[in-house]
Amino acid sequence: MSNAPGAAPLAGRTALVTGGSRGVGRAVALRLARDGAAVAVNYRRDAAAADEVVEQIVAAGGRAAAYRASIADEAAVADMVVAIRSDLGPIDLIVSNAGSASRGQDVASTPYADYLQLMQVHAFGPIGLIQQVLPDMRKAAAGEVGRGDIVMISSNTTLSAPPNSAPYTMAKAAMEMCVRTLAREERRYGIHANIVAPGLIATDMGKRLVSASRGADIGDLDADSPFGRVCRPEDVAGTVTFLVSPDSGYVTGQHLVVDGGGPNPTIF
């Protein structure tokens, strides 16, 4: 799709952000809306937070709606996709952000069920969602929209493999391989598939991680962090926006790490 000078770069597009009510998902949803996309804000539990994101988008003149569904629930995801198509239009842009963390046990002590759960949330669930949306995405890419986009929010832990996080890291790594494969399979249809891999982020999850591992406030880490601060959700949102914008017309299958050049050894 060609945009007139001064037009919003994502005007006419319909985006789904999973886990869009808080943290990185919230920042991504707000940024995509600011750039002109209609945004479906997916959430699992916090309806009030999802509604607040929608209200902020609508107040700024955008289009958005909230949809409750666990990405691990195939039937709920199918119903959500149908509802979004009816309310906002066919989805041509997915940001797969929903997820949960490991319990902090080593490989030997982690119950098998934990591996299955994290694989379902971070890999199998998103794959099922993508399969349901691909037909609409291919049509959009062949039509006026001119492209489709899949962006997976992963983690830099797939590069460092830290101890006591195997279920989370292996699930993220599995989905990364799927996205890289999708990039090669779907480019003939005009669909881009990319990965964004942040490090520690100043979100509720990041705060809990720092509190549990160091007994500290995440703000205390700013001085020892790259560029003098911990990564913010908006840093990740800006990277996502580039990957789905007209400026990335020849970019697919990429793994962009957003961690300030690598974890600071005084933090990890």
GIPE-V449052 format. One record per run of one state. SS is the DSSP state (2 for helix, 1 for strand, 0 for the rest). FROM is the first residue (numbers start at 0). TO is the last residue. If there is no record, write none. Layout:
# GIPE-V449052
ss=SS from=FROM to=TO
ss=SS from=FROM to=TO
This chain:
# GIPE-V449052
ss=0 from=0 to=12
ss=1 from=13 to=16
ss=0 from=17 to=21
ss=2 from=22 to=33
ss=0 from=34 to=36
ss=1 from=37 to=42
ss=0 from=43 to=45
ss=2 from=46 to=58
ss=0 from=59 to=62
ss=1 from=63 to=67
ss=0 from=68 to=72
ss=2 from=73 to=86
ss=0 from=87 to=91
ss=1 from=92 to=95
ss=0 from=96 to=110
ss=2 from=111 to=141
ss=0 from=142 to=146
ss=1 from=147 to=154
ss=0 from=155 to=155
ss=2 from=156 to=159
ss=0 from=160 to=164
ss=2 from=165 to=188
ss=0 from=189 to=189
ss=1 from=190 to=197
ss=0 from=198 to=199
ss=1 from=200 to=200
ss=0 from=201 to=202
ss=2 from=203 to=213
ss=0 from=214 to=216
ss=2 from=217 to=223
ss=0 from=224 to=224
ss=2 from=225 to=227
ss=0 from=228 to=229
ss=1 from=230 to=230
ss=0 from=231 to=231
ss=2 from=232 to=243
ss=0 from=244 to=244
ss=2 from=245 to=247
ss=0 from=248 to=253
ss=1 from=254 to=257
ss=0 from=258 to=267
